[in-house]
Amino acid sequence: MAKMNENFLNLKESYLFAEVAKRVKEFSAQNPDKKIIRLGIGDVTLPLVPVVVDAMKKGADELGVKETFKGYPEYEGYAFLHKAIADYYKSFGVEIGTDEIFVSDGAKSDVGNIVDVFGIDNTVLVTDPVYPVYVDTNIMSGRKIIYADSNEENGFAAMPDKNIKADMIYLCSPNNPTGSVYTKQQLKEWVDYALENKAVILFDAAYEAYVSDSEIPRSIFAIEGARKCAVEFCSLSKTAGFTGTRCGYTIIPNELEVYDSNGNPVSLKKLWYRRQSSKFNGVSYPVQCAAAAVFTPQGQEQIKQNIAYYMKNAKLIAETLTELGIKFTGGINSPYIWLKCPNGMGSWEFFDYLLKNIQVVGTPGEGFGKNGKGWFRLTAFGDYENTVTAMKRLKELMK
Ligand SMILES: *Cc1c(COP(=O)(O)O)cnc(C)c1O
């Protein structure tokens, strides 16, 4: 008899987006003439930029010719992409070795798979509200999870508590869902806490390309000491519209160590290489060519135009909320705007209120954790005209 992994019984139903879809569908069925504007999506909407498409086509052409055909790629990615990524980090002052970069099919896979190399008896710390992947993948493998509160008092930027011991710490900055960012000083506190506890920070930098303030770190490795206690996950999904193309990368410093039960240090990078080479066969050549094109000067120029388009939406949403006196975080170094539901409404109450009155769809904050109760997420990934209409309708409704 095949037995199940009973940890799966501890997972909560992931009903957030299903419930959103259900309520929208019901409303549409009853009001077929009303145009719904979706500001809840966590997916990009602009197409890939031209240099990326050209590079992908060229890569595909090479695979069709005997002399340039390629079979299995290297597990950790091609050297040309490692170099492009390392040079990119250098452009904002962070030195990483090309041998510390692992290319993958996206950050979600790596964030989820990294748990393979950690013991079950580690205590996991996540900030709440949280990107659900950190929680669910640790529940599946049976680890204990503790929560650090991100709330209105701390600007949705949870800080370490010296009295609480954690071994694996998930941080996400710029944050999904709250749009908040950690300052250099705040990240330094986390790094110091991790070093003190011999813990590992699992830093999700999926939105680093949205950071416009040069004082805000784009990488955990901009912080002194981080090379001894942190792994960084990044992705081209939000940076360059690769949500459907699939490419990300994980950086594990050579110095980073975890411990066996006798307290002997073991290289985390070696464990990860062992894991990847057993369960993963690399990213396709045309996709890695496309990814490398993102980091060329022309690629950077083109993707920055797309990011500027989204950030124009973010700015408009932020200005509208400010005008209406609605509290929010995000919208500056992040495509997410996290707002406090007005008039003491609950997250779902506000969801229904917007849907019924102005046909604008967002995401109820309580779906991301207990501190999301009474909060609501809007995203800047919609199209500009729709965002303008949505904000006009919101102003009329709330004034
Ligand atoms: C979108 C997102 C990712 C990226 O995932 P991919 O698998 O690379 O598409 C990672 N982390 C967070 C918090 C995200 O919102």
The ligand as a Tripos MOL2 file, in Angstrom:
@<TRIPOS>MOLECULE
LIG
   15    15     1     0     0
SMALL
NO_CHARGES

@<TRIPOS>ATOM
      1 C1          6.6070   36.3320   -8.9240 C.3       1 LIG1
      2 C2          7.4350   35.9720   -7.7520 C.ar      1 LIG1
      3 C3          8.5390   35.1380   -7.8820 C.ar      1 LIG1
      4 C4          8.9990   34.6770   -9.2460 C.3       1 LIG1
      5 O1          8.6580   33.3980   -9.5060 O.3       1 LIG1
      6 P1          9.0720   32.7340  -10.9030 P.3       1 LIG1
      7 O2          8.9260   31.2840  -10.5930 O.co2     1 LIG1
      8 O3         10.4720   33.1010  -11.2060 O.co2     1 LIG1
      9 O4          8.1130   33.2120  -11.9290 O.co2     1 LIG1
     10 C5          9.3000   34.8430   -6.7610 C.ar      1 LIG1
     11 N1          8.9860   35.3680   -5.5680 N.ar      1 LIG1
     12 C6          7.9490   36.2040   -5.4080 C.ar      1 LIG1
     13 C7          7.6880   36.7880   -4.0770 C.3       1 LIG1
     14 C8          7.1310   36.5150   -6.4940 C.ar      1 LIG1
     15 O5          6.0880   37.3260   -6.3240 O.3       1 LIG1
@<TRIPOS>BOND
     1     1     2 1
     2     2     3 ar
     3     2    14 ar
     4     3     4 1
     5     3    10 ar
     6     4     5 1
     7     5     6 1
     8     6     7 2
     9     6     8 1
    10     6     9 1
    11    10    11 ar
    12    11    12 ar
    13    12    13 1
    14    12    14 ar
    15    14    15 1
@<TRIPOS>SUBSTRUCTURE
     1 LIG1         1 GROUP 0 **** ****
